[in-house]
Amino acid sequence: MGTVVVGAGNAALCAAISAAEQGASVTVLERAPEALSGGNSRFTAGAMRVVYDGADDLRALIPDLAAGELERTDFGAYPRDAFYDDLGRVTQYRTDPELAGTLIDNSYATLRWMRGLGVRFLPLYGRQSYKVDGRVRFWGGLTVEAWGGGPGLVESLTNIARKHGVEIRYDSRAVGLMTESGRISGVRIRSGLQEHELPADAVVLACGGFESSATWRARYLGAGWDLAKVRGTRFNTGDGIQMALDIGAAPRGHFSGCHAVAWDLNAPEYGELGVGDGFQKHSYPLGLLVNLDGARFVDEGADFRNYTYAKYGAEILKQPSQTAWQLFDAKVSPLLRDEYRIREITKVTADSIEALAEKIDGMNGAALAQTVAGFNKAVDTSVAFDPAAKDGRGTRGLALPKSNWANKLDTPPFEAYGVTCGITFTFGGLHVDAQARVIAQDGTPIPGLFAAGELVGGLFYFNYPGGTGLTSGAVFGRIAGRGAAGG
């Protein structure tokens, strides 16, 4: 009968390929039509956080890395302990140690496996490096991205899966799990208004969390979350979680937590493949983030962007009209990421803060001017500004400090970018062990059932280190596929 994989994103395709390598007959069920397939993976930038000891390790992942690039670039290193410390710190040390260790210890080997299959990687120059004193310097422990971003990763893995004999069925929504003699025996599928059954020796659930369901968001994340915009696919509505719970799987993790970011104020309700992750606005550490009352509400420079962006979306959702504005001046605008230069953007410019406020609907202009003046007065200019390091250039005397990268907003023209909350994925999911087996409520593995990707609970709480989601999906997808095939 073979293995059935539910989903067709990064985690699912890694599972399918891994199972096929073990000799299993594999069928992938994708709820979306082919044109919209790939889950949230297709909407990402393709960044993957990985342990590496230096440039030699990176060259194994990126064999076409030129000698000139190595000479002019400080890639640094990202040892296991640093990854573990980052994951522990941002999750307030709630992350499951066994799952965390499995993710971290398998990260490099899994990317080497993907590279061996034909997935190409390149340095994440545009999003994770700055040129300082003539050298390109990476920061925040994140160095690698898939060629072509998320769309390129999904395309590559899809082609690899097909070469391994994997059958992919689109417009095929898994709606239930079949059991027989105490183990998984197949999947019930809905295509249009018709339902049928597909027998299987094992099933891998890798079809995302519940972020695309306004009902589930309000139920688990709380009031107001039904108003959040969805960064990615419209098809992640909790199907995999519900199917497993229906047969006795144990829920686990931070069901009231999620990855949510600053997202363009006028972006559509769901992700748009033509724009992808371009609606995100992640250069806020270089400027100020204010609400419509003209007040700051977070420490924009608390840490590198990769360690704050996934939790600051929730803070934006709490603001009046679920709205915030990112403010920059001419000194730092050249450092803004490429997503600030797309056509689909909510942006105003002016030669004074007062004029800027007049162009922002609903903004308390007097309060904003006071906020900026107070901030400018508090900036400690005795400390040098360095965007590629936690420079300690902060503020003094403010009730809400800015800890790093504080620059006075004093050089026109001034720019303001309107943002709201964009939800990426939810943190609550299924209880899964280090072998990617789904655990029942009695604490034992459910025979024949595995899970990977966003619906794994217990790994992320409150926040997550940027680039960890795709790596987690690949690591546990590979493990799940191998287990499902009996390897």
Secondary structure by P-SEA (a helix, b strand, c coil): ccbbbccccaaaaaaaaaaaaaccbbbbbbcccccccccccccccbbbbbbbccaaaaaaacccccaaaaaacccccccaaaaaaaaaaaacccccaaaaaaaaaaaaaaaaaaaaabbbbbccccccccccccbbbbcccccccccccaaaaaaaaaaaaaaabbbbbccbbbcccccccccccbbbbbcccbbbbbbccbbbbccccccccaaaaaaccccccccccccccccccaaaaaaaaaacccccccccccccccccccccccccccccccccccccccbbbbcccccccccccccccccccccaaaaaaaccccbbbbbbccccccccccccccccccccccccaaaaaaaccccaaaaaaaaaaaaaaaccccbbbbcccccccccccccccccccccccccccbbbbbbcccccccccccccccccccccccccccccbbbbccccccccccccccaaaaaaaaaaaaaaaaaaacc
